[in-house]
Amino acid sequence: MNRTHPPDVPDGTVTRARSGPWRRPGVAPRAVIIIVATAVAVAVTVVAALVLAPGSRAPEHPNATAAPAPTSPAAAPDYMRPPDWSPYRPAVHLTPAERWMNDPQRPFWNDGRWHYYYLYNADYPEGNGTEWYHATSTDLVHWRDEGVAIEKYANGLGDIETGSAVVDTENTAGFGAGAVIAIMTQQHEGVQRQSLFVSTDGGYRFEAYDGNPVMDNPGEAHWRDPKIIWDDAHGEWLMVLAEGHRLGFYTSPDLKAWTYRSSFEPGDLGILECPDLFRMSLDGDPSKTTWVLAAGVNGASQGMTTGTAYWTGDWSGETFTATDPVVAWLDRGADFYAAVTWDDPRESPADRLASRYAIGWLNNWAYAGELPTTDWHGGADSAVRELRLRTVDGRPTLVSAPVDALAALEGEAQTSEDLRVTDAASTPLPQPHSDAYRLRVEVAPDPDDPAAEVRFRVKEGDGAFATVGVDFAAGVAFVARDHDAVAATMPPVYREVRTAPAPPRDGIVTLDLIVDAGSIEVFVNGGESVLSNLAFGAPGANGLSVESVGGSTELRSVRLAPLAVAPVERAPGRAPAER
C-alpha cells in the first residue's frame, strides 16, 4: 500500500457548468495490480509532463548549462554497451540507474533542452509511492539525469502520480509570468485528488500550492491523470481527466478553479487512464485540422492487451464529438502504454499542427514486476517517435516514425537486395555486430510460389528467439515472443502473438525494426501501424535469420545498421553507475 499522511491543506472545489448531479459510473472498481515477488514489492512511479501553451516560450533557467556532446567529435561511436552493464540494460532507450520507473509525461522546451519527467519510486522494492523524476535532452535520444523534481509525501496528500504541466507565460495563475505549473493526481487512503505544484526555475524544482487540492474528489473511485492544454480558440485552459469508463472535460481561466463541461464514453475499453487531447492538421494541410483524443485502455474486448487508443473528431469548447466511434490504436504491440505527445514550439504554427512527438512506457502491468532486470525495474521508455495525421485507406490515421535524431546513431549499414527466401533453404542475412541495431526490409510474396508468411528470428541464440513476421494471407504483421529467453516463466499474456494491419503497398510490405537489448519496435508500412514489445534473448545472443512458410518470399531489400550506444548521463553522486 502507498505510504500516506493525513491532509493538512484546505480542499479545492470544482464547479459544474451544467445542471445535474455528479454521475458515478456503474462499473466494477478499478483492478488493482499488486505484484508480489519473494524479495520485491511493487511501487508505481509518477511523472508529470510539460508542454508550452500555443505561441509561448519557456523562461530561461539561469543555472541550466548546455549538455556536453555524447562523444568527442574525434571519438569513434561505440556500438557495444560497456562490459559491466547488466545483460538487458538498453543501449538507446531511457531507463533509471536503479529502482523503478513507469508513466512518461510530456516534455517541454526550455533554454536549449527538452525537460521530461517519468514516474519513479526511489524506495522500490522496500517501499511504495511515486514521484516525478526529471531528465533533459537536446535531441530526444541522449538523456541527462536531473534528479527528483517533485518528491512524494511532502504535502500530506499522498504520493505524486500522473498529470501534466504547462508554462504559464501570461501569469494566469498568479505565480509569475513563465512559471511552470504542474497539476497531477495525488492519492491518499484510496481517494484521488488533483494538486498543483509550481516551479519558478524552469522545471527543476517544484513547490506545492498552499490551496491544494485544486480539485477535490466528488465521490469517484477513478478520477486521475489530468492532461492540460491551452485552448487558443476559446482563450482558456482545457483539461481532460480519466474518470473510470469515461473521460471528463474541464476548463479554467487560471489553472486553479476548474469547471466541468462534458464527458466522452468510448465503450468497452476497461478503466481509462493517461488521456491526451490535441489538434493536428490532416495530410499536412493547415486548413484541414481535427482534434485527437487518446487514452490508455484495456483492449481485451478487441483481442488486444492494454495500450494507447485514440479517436479523431471535434472539440466545440464544450464537448468532444468523435468522427468515427471505432477506436484506433497508436501502437498495437504489447508494451506501449501511458503514451504522451507534444509539439515543438520552435517550429512555425503550420509545422506544429503537422507533426508531434510521442513516447510511451515499454511495459505491461500484466508482468511489469517480473522482467529479468536486476539493477532497475519497470521496463524502459520507448524510442521517441514523430507522429503525422494522414489519410490511410480513407481514414485519418496517426502515422509514426522513429525520431530523426535516432538516425544519427546509425553506423555503416550492411545491405542486400533481391533475395529469395524459400521454405526449404536457409537465406543468409547480414548479422548484427552491435547491441542495438535498425533493420529495414521490404518483403513480398513470390508471384510464382507465394508464401503464406515470412518470419524473421531476432535475438536468436541458445535456442531462444523472438519472431517478427508478415502473414501475407491475413494481411498483418506480427511479433511473437513465445520462444524468447523468458517466455516460459512469464504469464500467458506475454506469449500471445501481437498483430497489426500490413496490407501490401505497391505489392510490398515494409518493416522498420529498432532492436535493443530488451525490446523490439516494428514500424509497418512507413509507420501506418506499430508493434512495440519487450523481448529478451539469451544473454549475449543477437542472431538474425529468416524463413518463408508455405512458399517463397522476395526480400526486395535488406538494410541492417548498427546503433551507437547512447548512455544516460548520470550526475555524479546522484545515482550509481549502470551495471
C-alpha positions as CSV (number, residue, x, y, z in Angstrom):
1,M,0.0,0.0,0.0
2,N,1.1,3.6,-0.5
3,R,2.6,5.3,2.5
4,T,0.5,8.4,3.1
5,H,-0.1,11.1,5.7
6,P,-3.3,13.0,6.8
7,P,-4.0,16.0,4.6
8,D,-3.1,19.3,6.2
9,V,-4.1,21.8,3.5
10,P,-7.6,23.1,2.5
11,D,-9.7,21.3,0.0
12,G,-10.4,22.7,-3.5
13,T,-13.7,22.8,-5.3
14,V,-15.0,22.1,-8.8
15,T,-18.0,23.9,-10.3
16,R,-20.3,22.5,-13.0
17,A,-21.4,24.5,-16.0
18,R,-24.4,22.2,-16.4
19,S,-27.1,21.3,-14.0
20,G,-27.5,17.8,-12.6
21,P,-25.7,15.7,-10.1
22,W,-22.3,14.1,-10.5
23,R,-22.7,10.8,-12.2
24,R,-20.8,7.8,-10.8
25,P,-20.3,5.1,-13.4
26,G,-21.9,1.8,-12.6
27,V,-18.7,-0.2,-13.1
28,A,-16.6,-2.6,-11.0
29,P,-13.8,-1.0,-9.0
30,R,-10.5,-0.5,-10.8
31,A,-8.4,-3.6,-11.0
32,V,-5.5,-3.1,-8.5
33,I,-2.5,-4.9,-9.7
34,I,-0.3,-6.0,-6.8
35,I,2.9,-7.6,-7.9
36,V,4.4,-9.8,-5.3
37,A,7.8,-11.5,-5.5
38,T,9.9,-13.1,-2.8
39,A,12.0,-10.0,-2.3
40,V,10.0,-7.4,-4.2
41,A,7.0,-5.2,-3.6
42,V,5.6,-3.1,-6.4
43,A,5.9,0.6,-6.5
44,V,4.3,2.9,-9.0
45,T,6.2,5.9,-10.1
46,V,4.8,9.2,-11.2
47,V,5.9,11.6,-13.9
48,A,4.3,14.8,-15.0
49,A,4.9,16.1,-18.4
50,L,5.2,19.6,-19.6
51,V,4.1,21.5,-22.6
52,L,4.2,25.1,-23.8
53,A,0.9,26.9,-24.4
54,P,0.4,27.8,-28.1
55,G,2.7,30.6,-29.1
56,S,4.5,30.7,-25.7
57,R,8.2,30.4,-24.9
58,A,9.5,28.8,-21.7
59,P,11.5,31.1,-19.4
60,E,15.3,30.7,-19.4
61,H,16.7,28.8,-16.4
62,P,19.8,30.7,-15.2
63,N,21.5,27.6,-13.8
64,A,21.0,25.4,-16.8
65,T,24.1,24.6,-18.9
66,A,24.4,23.0,-22.3
67,A,25.0,19.3,-22.2
68,P,28.3,18.1,-23.3
69,A,28.4,16.2,-26.6
70,P,27.7,12.5,-26.1
71,T,31.1,11.7,-27.5
72,S,34.1,13.7,-28.6
73,P,33.9,14.7,-32.2
74,A,37.1,12.7,-32.7
75,A,36.0,9.6,-30.9
76,A,34.6,6.7,-32.8
77,P,31.0,5.7,-32.0
78,D,30.7,2.7,-29.6
79,Y,28.3,0.1,-30.8
80,M,28.7,-2.2,-27.9
81,R,27.4,-1.5,-24.4
82,P,30.0,-1.2,-21.6
83,P,31.0,-4.7,-20.5
84,D,29.9,-4.0,-16.9
85,W,26.3,-3.2,-17.9
86,S,23.7,-5.8,-17.0
87,P,22.5,-8.0,-19.9
88,Y,19.3,-6.2,-20.7
89,R,20.3,-2.6,-20.0
90,P,19.2,-0.8,-23.2
91,A,21.7,0.9,-25.5
92,V,19.3,3.5,-26.9
93,H,16.3,3.6,-24.6
94,L,15.9,5.6,-21.4
95,T,16.0,3.8,-18.0
96,P,16.7,4.9,-14.5
97,A,20.0,3.9,-12.9
98,E,18.2,1.9,-10.3
99,R,14.8,1.2,-8.6
100,W,11.5,1.6,-10.6
101,M,10.1,3.7,-13.4
102,N,6.7,3.9,-15.2
103,D,4.4,6.6,-16.8
104,P,6.1,9.1,-19.1
105,Q,4.8,12.7,-19.4
106,R,5.1,15.5,-22.0
107,P,8.4,17.2,-22.3
108,F,8.7,21.0,-22.8
109,W,11.4,23.0,-24.4
110,N,13.4,25.5,-22.3
111,D,16.8,27.1,-22.6
112,G,18.0,24.7,-25.3
113,R,16.8,21.5,-23.7
114,W,13.7,19.3,-23.6
115,H,12.6,18.8,-20.0
116,Y,10.9,15.4,-19.3
117,Y,9.6,13.6,-16.3
118,Y,8.8,10.0,-15.5
119,L,7.2,8.3,-12.5
120,Y,9.9,6.9,-10.2
121,N,9.9,5.0,-7.0
122,A,13.2,5.6,-5.1
123,D,12.1,3.1,-2.4
124,Y,11.4,0.1,-4.7
125,P,11.2,-2.7,-3.6
126,E,11.1,-1.9,0.1
127,G,8.5,0.9,-0.1
128,N,5.7,2.2,-2.3
129,G,4.7,5.5,-3.8
130,T,5.9,7.5,-6.8
131,E,7.4,10.9,-7.6
132,W,8.5,12.9,-10.6
133,Y,12.0,12.2,-11.9
134,H,13.5,14.8,-14.2
135,A,15.6,14.1,-17.3
136,T,16.6,16.5,-20.0
137,S,17.8,16.1,-23.6
138,T,18.8,18.2,-26.6
139,D,17.7,15.7,-29.3
140,L,15.2,13.3,-27.6
141,V,17.8,10.5,-28.0
142,H,20.6,11.4,-25.5
143,W,19.3,12.0,-21.9
144,R,20.8,13.5,-18.8
145,D,19.6,12.8,-15.2
146,E,18.4,15.9,-13.3
147,G,17.1,14.2,-10.2
148,V,13.7,14.2,-8.5
149,A,11.7,17.3,-9.3
150,I,8.7,16.7,-7.1
151,E,9.1,14.5,-4.0
152,K,6.4,12.1,-2.8
153,Y,4.5,12.5,0.5
154,A,5.8,16.1,1.0
155,N,2.4,17.9,1.4
156,G,0.3,15.3,3.2
157,L,-1.9,14.4,0.2
158,G,-0.1,11.2,-0.8
159,D,2.4,10.3,-3.5
160,I,2.9,12.2,-6.8
161,E,1.1,10.5,-9.6
162,T,0.5,11.2,-13.3
163,G,-0.5,14.6,-14.5
164,S,0.9,17.3,-16.8
165,A,2.4,20.7,-16.7
166,V,2.3,23.9,-18.7
167,V,4.3,27.1,-18.9
168,D,2.1,30.0,-17.7
169,T,3.5,32.7,-19.9
170,E,0.6,35.1,-19.3
171,N,0.6,34.6,-15.5
172,T,-2.9,33.4,-15.5
173,A,-2.4,31.5,-12.2
174,G,-0.7,34.5,-10.4
175,F,2.7,32.8,-9.7
176,G,4.6,35.0,-12.2
177,A,4.9,35.0,-16.0
178,G,6.8,32.0,-17.1
179,A,6.1,29.9,-14.1
180,V,5.8,26.2,-14.8
181,I,2.5,24.9,-13.4
182,A,2.2,21.1,-12.8
183,I,-1.2,19.6,-12.0
184,M,-1.2,15.9,-11.1
185,T,-3.1,13.3,-9.2
186,Q,-2.3,12.7,-5.5
187,Q,-3.9,9.7,-3.8
188,H,-4.5,9.5,0.0
189,E,-6.2,6.5,1.5
190,G,-7.6,5.5,-1.9
191,V,-9.0,8.9,-2.7
192,Q,-7.7,10.6,-5.8
193,R,-7.5,14.4,-6.0
194,Q,-5.7,16.9,-8.3
195,S,-3.0,19.1,-6.8
196,L,-1.0,22.0,-8.2
197,F,2.8,22.5,-7.9
198,V,4.8,25.5,-9.1
199,S,8.3,25.8,-10.4
200,T,10.0,29.2,-10.9
201,D,13.3,27.8,-12.1
202,G,12.2,26.3,-15.4
203,G,11.0,23.0,-14.1
204,Y,14.0,21.8,-12.0
205,R,12.2,22.0,-8.6
206,F,8.5,22.4,-7.7
207,E,6.7,23.6,-4.6
208,A,3.2,22.6,-3.5
209,Y,0.5,25.2,-3.8
210,D,-1.0,26.2,-0.4
211,G,-4.5,25.7,-1.7
212,N,-4.2,22.1,-2.7
213,P,-6.1,20.1,-3.7
214,V,-7.3,22.4,-6.5
215,M,-9.8,19.7,-7.5
216,D,-11.3,17.6,-4.7
217,N,-12.8,14.2,-5.4
218,P,-16.6,14.4,-6.0
219,G,-17.0,10.7,-4.9
220,E,-15.5,8.9,-7.8
221,A,-13.4,5.7,-7.4
222,H,-11.3,6.6,-10.5
223,W,-10.5,10.3,-11.0
224,R,-7.0,10.8,-12.2
225,D,-4.3,11.7,-14.7
226,P,-5.1,15.3,-15.7
227,K,-3.9,16.4,-19.1
228,I,-3.9,20.2,-19.6
229,I,-3.5,22.3,-22.8
230,W,-4.2,25.9,-23.8
231,D,-7.4,26.1,-26.0
232,D,-6.4,29.1,-28.1
233,A,-9.8,29.2,-29.9
234,H,-11.7,29.7,-26.6
235,G,-9.0,31.5,-24.6
236,E,-8.9,29.2,-21.6
237,W,-7.1,26.2,-20.2
238,L,-8.6,22.8,-21.1
239,M,-8.2,19.6,-19.1
240,V,-9.2,16.0,-19.9
241,L,-9.4,13.7,-16.9
242,A,-9.7,9.9,-16.6
243,E,-12.9,9.0,-14.8
244,G,-13.3,5.3,-14.9
245,H,-15.0,4.3,-18.1
246,R,-15.3,7.9,-19.3
247,L,-13.1,10.9,-20.0
248,G,-14.2,14.2,-18.4
249,F,-13.5,17.7,-19.8
250,Y,-12.9,20.8,-17.6
251,T,-12.0,24.4,-18.4
252,S,-10.3,27.1,-16.3
253,P,-9.1,30.7,-16.6
254,D,-6.3,30.4,-14.0
255,L,-5.4,26.7,-13.6
256,K,-6.9,26.7,-10.1
257,A,-10.7,26.9,-10.5
258,W,-12.0,24.3,-12.8
259,T,-15.5,24.0,-14.4
260,Y,-16.9,20.6,-15.6
261,R,-18.1,20.7,-19.2
262,S,-18.9,17.3,-20.5
263,S,-17.7,13.7,-20.8
264,F,-16.8,11.2,-23.5
265,E,-17.6,7.5,-23.0
266,P,-16.0,5.2,-25.6
267,G,-17.5,1.9,-24.7
268,D,-16.0,-1.4,-23.5
269,L,-12.3,-0.5,-23.1
270,G,-11.9,-1.0,-19.3
271,I,-10.8,1.6,-16.9
272,L,-9.3,4.6,-18.8
273,E,-6.0,6.2,-17.8
274,C,-3.5,8.7,-19.1
275,P,-5.7,10.7,-21.5
276,D,-4.4,13.2,-24.1
277,L,-6.1,15.8,-26.3
278,F,-4.5,17.8,-29.2
279,R,-5.2,19.3,-32.6
280,M,-3.5,18.3,-35.8
281,S,-3.7,19.1,-39.5
282,L,-4.7,16.3,-41.8
283,D,-2.2,15.4,-44.5
284,G,-0.2,18.5,-43.6
285,D,-2.9,20.9,-44.8
286,P,-3.3,23.6,-42.1
287,S,-6.8,24.4,-43.5
288,K,-7.9,20.9,-42.5
289,T,-7.5,20.3,-38.8
290,T,-9.1,17.8,-36.5
291,W,-8.8,17.0,-32.8
292,V,-7.3,13.8,-31.5
293,L,-8.4,12.3,-28.1
294,A,-6.3,9.5,-26.7
295,A,-6.2,7.3,-23.6
296,G,-4.6,4.3,-22.1
297,V,-7.2,1.5,-22.4
298,N,-7.7,-2.3,-21.9
299,G,-8.3,-3.8,-25.4
300,A,-9.3,-7.3,-24.2
301,S,-12.7,-7.0,-25.9
302,Q,-10.9,-6.5,-29.2
303,G,-8.3,-9.2,-28.8
304,M,-5.7,-6.7,-27.6
305,T,-3.9,-6.1,-24.4
306,T,-3.5,-2.7,-22.6
307,G,-2.4,0.1,-25.0
308,T,-2.9,3.6,-26.2
309,A,-6.2,4.2,-28.2
310,Y,-7.4,7.3,-30.0
311,W,-10.3,8.9,-31.7
312,T,-10.4,11.8,-34.2
313,G,-13.1,14.4,-34.1
314,D,-14.1,17.9,-33.0
315,W,-13.8,19.9,-29.8
316,S,-16.5,22.6,-29.6
317,G,-15.3,24.2,-26.4
318,E,-17.9,22.2,-24.5
319,T,-17.8,18.6,-25.9
320,F,-15.7,16.2,-28.0
321,T,-17.5,14.5,-30.8
322,A,-15.8,11.6,-32.5
323,T,-15.9,11.5,-36.3
324,D,-15.8,7.7,-36.1
325,P,-16.7,5.9,-32.9
326,V,-14.5,2.9,-33.9
327,V,-11.3,3.0,-31.8
328,A,-7.9,3.3,-33.4
329,W,-4.6,2.3,-31.9
330,L,-1.4,4.3,-31.7
331,D,0.6,1.1,-31.2
332,R,-0.7,-2.5,-31.4
333,G,2.2,-4.1,-29.5
334,A,2.0,-5.5,-26.0
335,D,4.2,-2.8,-24.4
336,F,3.2,0.8,-25.3
337,Y,1.2,2.3,-22.5
338,A,0.6,5.7,-20.8
339,A,1.8,7.5,-24.0
340,V,2.2,11.2,-24.2
341,T,2.5,13.5,-27.2
342,W,3.8,17.1,-27.7
343,D,4.8,19.5,-30.4
344,D,7.9,21.7,-30.9
345,P,7.4,25.4,-30.0
346,R,10.4,26.3,-32.2
347,E,8.5,25.4,-35.4
348,S,6.1,27.5,-37.4
349,P,2.4,27.3,-36.5
350,A,1.7,25.2,-39.6
351,D,4.5,22.7,-38.8
352,R,3.4,22.5,-35.1
353,L,0.0,21.3,-36.4
354,A,1.5,18.9,-39.0
355,S,3.6,16.8,-36.6
356,R,4.1,15.8,-33.0
357,Y,6.4,13.7,-30.9
358,A,5.3,10.7,-28.8
359,I,6.8,8.5,-26.2
360,G,5.3,5.5,-24.3
361,W,6.1,3.2,-21.4
362,L,7.6,0.0,-22.7
363,N,6.0,-2.4,-20.3
364,N,2.7,-4.0,-19.4
365,W,1.1,-4.2,-15.9
366,A,0.4,-7.9,-16.5
367,Y,4.1,-8.7,-16.0
368,A,5.6,-5.3,-15.0
369,G,7.4,-6.7,-11.9
370,E,8.6,-10.0,-13.5
371,L,11.1,-8.7,-16.0
372,P,14.6,-10.2,-16.0
373,T,16.3,-6.9,-14.9
374,T,18.1,-6.8,-11.6
375,D,19.6,-3.4,-11.3
376,W,16.5,-1.5,-12.1
377,H,12.8,-2.3,-12.7
378,G,9.7,-1.2,-14.6
379,G,10.9,-1.6,-18.1
380,A,12.0,1.4,-20.2
381,D,10.7,4.3,-22.3
382,S,10.0,3.7,-26.0
383,A,12.1,5.4,-28.6
384,V,10.7,8.8,-29.2
385,R,8.7,8.8,-32.5
386,E,7.3,11.5,-34.7
387,L,3.5,11.5,-35.5
388,R,1.7,12.8,-38.5
389,L,-2.1,12.6,-39.2
390,R,-2.5,11.1,-42.7
391,T,-5.4,9.7,-44.6
392,V,-4.8,6.0,-44.8
393,D,-7.4,3.8,-46.5
394,G,-9.9,6.7,-46.2
395,R,-9.5,7.3,-42.5
396,P,-7.4,9.9,-40.6
397,T,-4.6,7.8,-39.1
398,L,-1.7,8.7,-36.8
399,V,1.4,7.5,-38.7
400,S,4.6,7.0,-36.6
401,A,8.3,7.1,-37.5
402,P,11.4,7.0,-35.2
403,V,12.6,10.5,-34.4
404,D,15.0,11.8,-36.9
405,A,17.8,12.1,-34.4
406,L,17.9,8.3,-34.0
407,A,19.4,8.1,-37.5
408,A,22.4,10.0,-36.2
409,L,23.3,6.9,-34.2
410,E,23.4,4.7,-37.2
411,G,26.7,3.3,-38.4
412,E,27.7,1.9,-41.7
413,A,24.9,-0.3,-43.0
414,Q,25.1,-3.8,-44.4
415,T,22.7,-4.1,-47.4
416,S,21.3,-6.8,-49.7
417,E,18.8,-6.8,-52.5
418,D,16.5,-9.3,-54.3
419,L,16.9,-12.3,-52.1
420,R,14.6,-15.2,-52.5
421,V,13.6,-17.0,-49.3
422,T,12.1,-20.5,-49.6
423,D,10.7,-22.9,-47.1
424,A,13.5,-25.4,-47.8
425,A,16.6,-23.2,-47.9
426,S,18.4,-21.0,-45.4
427,T,18.9,-17.5,-46.6
428,P,22.0,-15.8,-45.3
429,L,21.3,-12.4,-43.8
430,P,23.6,-9.7,-42.6
431,Q,24.3,-10.3,-38.9
432,P,24.3,-7.6,-36.2
433,H,27.6,-6.7,-34.7
434,S,26.2,-4.2,-32.2
435,D,24.0,-4.5,-29.2
436,A,21.3,-2.3,-30.8
437,Y,20.5,-2.0,-34.4
438,R,18.0,-0.8,-37.0
439,L,16.7,-3.3,-39.6
440,R,14.7,-2.2,-42.7
441,V,13.3,-4.7,-45.0
442,E,10.9,-4.8,-48.0
443,V,9.1,-8.1,-48.4
444,A,6.6,-9.5,-50.9
445,P,5.3,-13.0,-51.7
446,D,7.0,-14.6,-54.7
447,P,4.4,-14.3,-57.5
448,D,5.4,-17.8,-58.9
449,D,5.3,-19.5,-55.5
450,P,3.6,-17.2,-53.0
451,A,4.4,-17.7,-49.3
452,A,1.8,-17.6,-46.6
453,E,4.3,-16.0,-44.2
454,V,7.8,-14.7,-43.8
455,R,9.4,-14.9,-40.4
456,F,12.5,-13.1,-39.1
457,R,14.1,-14.6,-36.0
458,V,15.5,-11.8,-33.8
459,K,17.8,-12.1,-30.8
460,E,18.5,-15.7,-31.9
461,G,20.8,-17.9,-29.9
462,D,21.0,-20.7,-27.3
463,G,17.6,-21.9,-28.6
464,A,15.8,-18.7,-27.9
465,F,14.5,-16.0,-30.3
466,A,11.6,-13.6,-30.9
467,T,9.8,-13.6,-34.2
468,V,8.8,-10.6,-36.4
469,G,6.9,-11.5,-39.5
470,V,4.3,-10.8,-42.1
471,D,1.2,-13.1,-42.6
472,F,0.5,-12.3,-46.3
473,A,-2.7,-14.2,-46.3
474,A,-4.2,-12.4,-43.3
475,G,-2.6,-9.0,-44.3
476,V,-1.0,-8.5,-40.9
477,A,2.5,-8.1,-39.4
478,F,3.1,-9.8,-36.1
479,V,5.5,-10.2,-33.2
480,A,5.7,-13.5,-31.2
481,R,7.7,-13.9,-28.0
482,D,6.7,-17.5,-27.1
483,H,10.3,-18.7,-27.8
484,D,12.3,-15.9,-26.2
485,A,14.5,-16.5,-23.2
486,V,12.0,-15.6,-20.5
487,A,8.7,-16.7,-22.2
488,A,8.4,-19.9,-20.1
489,T,8.4,-18.0,-16.8
490,M,6.1,-15.2,-17.8
491,P,2.3,-15.1,-17.6
492,P,0.3,-16.4,-20.7
493,V,-0.4,-12.9,-21.9
494,Y,3.3,-12.4,-22.6
495,R,3.3,-15.4,-25.0
496,E,0.3,-14.1,-27.0
497,V,1.1,-13.0,-30.6
498,R,0.5,-9.3,-31.3
499,T,-0.6,-8.3,-34.8
500,A,-1.0,-5.1,-36.8
501,P,-2.5,-4.4,-40.3
502,A,0.1,-4.8,-43.0
503,P,-1.6,-4.5,-46.4
504,P,0.8,-4.5,-49.4
505,R,1.6,-1.0,-50.7
506,D,2.5,-1.3,-54.4
507,G,2.9,-5.1,-53.7
508,I,5.4,-4.6,-50.9
509,V,5.2,-4.6,-47.1
510,T,8.0,-2.6,-45.4
511,L,9.2,-3.3,-41.8
512,D,11.5,-0.9,-39.9
513,L,12.8,-2.5,-36.7
514,I,14.5,-0.8,-33.8
515,V,16.1,-3.7,-31.8
516,D,17.7,-3.1,-28.4
517,A,18.9,-5.3,-25.6
518,G,15.4,-5.8,-24.2
519,S,12.9,-4.6,-26.8
520,I,11.8,-4.6,-30.4
521,E,9.8,-1.8,-32.0
522,V,8.4,-2.5,-35.5
523,F,7.1,0.3,-37.8
524,V,5.0,-1.2,-40.6
525,N,4.5,0.4,-44.0
526,G,6.1,3.6,-43.1
527,G,4.5,3.7,-39.6
528,E,0.9,3.2,-40.6
529,S,0.9,0.7,-37.7
530,V,3.5,-0.1,-35.0
531,L,4.2,-3.1,-32.8
532,S,6.3,-2.3,-29.6
533,N,7.3,-5.2,-27.4
534,L,9.7,-6.1,-24.8
535,A,11.7,-9.1,-25.9
536,F,14.6,-10.9,-24.2
537,G,17.1,-13.1,-25.9
538,A,19.7,-15.3,-24.1
539,P,22.4,-13.0,-22.7
540,G,24.8,-12.1,-25.4
541,A,22.7,-13.8,-28.2
542,N,21.9,-11.5,-31.1
543,G,21.5,-13.7,-34.2
544,L,19.2,-12.8,-37.1
545,S,17.7,-15.3,-39.6
546,V,14.7,-15.5,-41.9
547,E,12.4,-18.3,-43.2
548,S,9.4,-18.5,-45.5
549,V,6.4,-20.6,-44.8
550,G,4.1,-22.2,-47.4
551,G,6.0,-20.9,-50.4
552,S,8.7,-18.3,-51.3
553,T,9.2,-14.7,-50.3
554,E,11.1,-12.0,-52.1
555,L,13.3,-9.8,-49.9
556,R,13.4,-6.8,-52.2
557,S,15.8,-5.0,-49.9
558,V,17.5,-5.5,-46.5
559,R,19.4,-2.8,-44.7
560,L,21.0,-3.5,-41.3
561,A,22.6,-0.5,-39.5
562,P,24.3,-0.6,-36.1
563,L,23.1,1.9,-33.5
564,A,25.7,3.6,-31.3
565,V,25.2,3.4,-27.6
566,A,23.5,6.5,-26.1
567,P,24.1,6.1,-22.4
568,V,22.2,8.3,-20.0
569,E,24.4,11.0,-18.5
570,R,24.2,10.4,-14.7
571,A,25.0,13.2,-12.3
572,P,28.0,12.3,-10.1
573,G,26.8,11.1,-6.7
574,R,23.1,11.2,-7.7
575,A,22.8,7.5,-8.8
576,P,25.1,4.5,-9.0
577,A,26.7,3.7,-12.3
578,E,24.9,1.4,-14.7
579,R,26.0,-2.2,-14.3
